[in-house]
C-alpha cells in the first residue's frame, strides 16, 4: 500500500514516516469491488478522494447532447478526478466501473481540509497537478489544429481523454463524427478504414476501439495531443 501511495504524484516528496502519520490520522476506506460494479457516476457530488490501488476500472463520459460516449481503461495507481473536489461544480465528470475485481482507497474531502492541508508537500503537489491540467488545456486552445483527418480524429479523442494512454472506446455514429470534424462521412469512413488496416483502430457498428492510444498518437505526426501527466 505504501509503495502504491508513494507512486502517486500527490504524495511524492513525502517520507514513509509522514505517510504513516497521515494514515493514522485520516479515516481510510479500503474497498474491494466486483467485476462490473459501478464505483462513481457522472454528475455525482465529488466528496471523496478515491485512489485505484489494484485491478482496472473503466471510465465512461457521455457528451452533453448524448450523441457519443468515450470509454477508457485506467490502471493503478490512479487518483479519480482529484480536480473535481473543488470549484463551482464539485461533481464527477465521468462514470466509473470495475473491470474484474479491483481495490480502491478513499477518504472524505473533509480530511483534506482538516489533515492533509497541513502537509505543504501534499498541498503543493495538488496545486501543481491541477494547474498543469488547466495550463495544458489552455495551451491546446492556441495550438494549430492538425491538417490531416486522422490527426483531427486523434485530437478529438485526446481532448476528451482522462489520460492520454491506454485503450479507448468511442461510441459514435459516423455521421456525427463527420459533423463535429467538419468532414464528409465518406472521408471519415476512408480514414478510419485506413487506420484499421494499419492496426491502429478496430471498427464495429457505431464504435471505434483504439487498443493503444500511444500508438495512434505516434502515427498521426501532425497531431497536437493534449498531455496531462497525472
N, C-alpha and C positions, 0 to 999 in steps of 0.2 A: 504493500500500500504506500509506504513512504517513497519508494522509488517512482511509482506512478505519479504521485503528487509533485515530487520534485522535478519531474519531467515537464510538468505544465509551466508555461512561461509566467503564470501568475505567482508561482512560488519560487521562481528562480532567484538565487541570491540568498535564500534562507538556509540556515543550518538545520540539521536534523533535530537538534535540541529545541530550536524555535518552533519547528513544525510539531514536535511532541507537545510543547506547551499549548499551541493552538488547539490541537486535537483534544487535549484535556479540558479546555475551557469551552469549546464550541460543541454543541449537541449535533453530532453527525448521524445521518440516517443512511445506513448501508442497505440496499435493496437488490434482491435478485428478481429479474424479470423473465417471464416465459416467452417463448417464441410468438411473435405477432402481437404482443401486448402493447397497448398504446401508453406511452410514458407521459407525453405532454401534447396539448392541442393548440393549433394555430388560433390566436385570439384569446387564449387563457391569460390571466394575470401572471406576470413573472414575479414570483415572490420567493424563489429559491435559486441558489447557486447549485447547479447539477453537473456532476462530472461522470463521464463514462469511464469506468475502471477496466472492464474486460468485456469481451464479446463485441458485437457490432450493432449499430442502430441505423435505421433509415429515416432520413428527414423528408418531409413532403411539404411543398409550398404550392398553394393554389393561387393563380393570378386573380386580381381584383374583379375581373369580368368573368372568371371561371372558365376561360377558353383554353387554358393549358395548365399542366401540372409538372413541376420539376421534382424529381426524387434523387436523393444522394445517399451513398453509403458512407457512414462515419465510423472511424475506428479509434480505440483508446491510445493515449489518454486524450479525451476531448471534453472541453467545458461547453455546455449547451447555452448559447446566446447570453453570455455574461453582460453584453451591451444592452440587453433588453431589461435589465434590472432597474435602469434609471430612465430619465427623460419624461416627456409629456405623455407617452403611451407605453408604460412598462408592461408589455404583453408579448407573448411568444409569436414570432412571425412564421413559424412552421409547426407541423405536427410530427411527432417522433414515435417510431415503432421499433421494438426489439426484433432483431433478425437472429433467430436462435436464442439461446439463453445469454443474458448479459447482466452485468452488475454495475450499479451506479452508487455514487456517494453524493449526498446533498445536505445542505444546511440552509436555514431560513435567512432571508435578506437582513433581518434584524440583527443577526450575529455579525454581519459585515460592519454595521454601524457601531455595535457595542464592543466588538473584539478585534476583528481583522483590520479595521481602520487605524488601530493603534500601531500597527506594524507598517512603518514607512515603505519598506520594500514592497509589500503587497499592494499598497495604495499606488505607488509609483508604477509598478508593473501593470496594474489595472488601467491606470490613466494612459500609459504608453500604448497599450494594445487597443484601447477604444479610440485613441487619437489616430493610431496607424490605420485603423479601418476607415475612419472618417476622411483622412487625408488621401488614402488610396482611391476612394470613391470620388473625391473632389478632383484629383488629378486625372482620373479616367474621363471625366466630362470634357477635359480640354485636349485629350489626345485625338489625333486624326483617326477617323474610322477606317477599318480595313476596306480595301477596294474589291477584293475577291468575295464571291458569295460564300465560299467555305469559311473564309475568315470572319465574315459577318455572322454566320451561324455559330461559330465557336465563341465569338464575343457576346452574342445574345445569351448563350448559356452561361458563360463566365460571369457576366454581370449579375446573374441571378443565383449563383452558387454560394453556399455557405463556406465551402473550402474549394480551392482550385485544383484538387487532386482526387484520385479515385474514380469510381464508376458513377455515371449519371444516367437517369432515365427521364426523357422528356416526352410527355403525352400531349400531342397537339395535332390538329388537322393540318394537312399540307397547305390548304388554302389560307389558314390563319397564319402559319409561319411565313408564307409568301407576303401576306398583307403587312405584318409587322416589320418585315425586312424591305418592303417596297420593291419586291421582285415578282416575276410571274411564277405561277405554280409549276410550269414546265421546267424553268431554270432551277428552281429549288429541288425538284424531283431528280433532275440530271445530276446536280451537285451531290445530293445525298447518296445516290446510287454509286457515284464515283468514290465517295468516302467509304461506302460499304465494300466496294471492290478492293480497296486498299486496306481493309481490315480495321478501319478506324471507328466505324459505327455499325450497328446491326439494326435493320429496319423491319418493322412489323406494322400491322394496321394501326394508324394514329399514334405510333410510338417510335422514338429514336433512342436506342440504347448505346451509350458510349462506355466501352469496357474500361478504358483508361483515358481520363481527360488530359493527363500529361502528354500522352502520345498525340492526341488530337491537337493540342496547343502547339506542340513542336512542329507538327506537319503543316500548320497554317502560318507560314512565315510572316505574313503582313498583319497578323492579329495582335492587337494590343490587349493583353489579358490583364484583367483586374486581379491583383495579387494581394492577399491578406494572409500573412503568416500568423497563425494562432499561437 
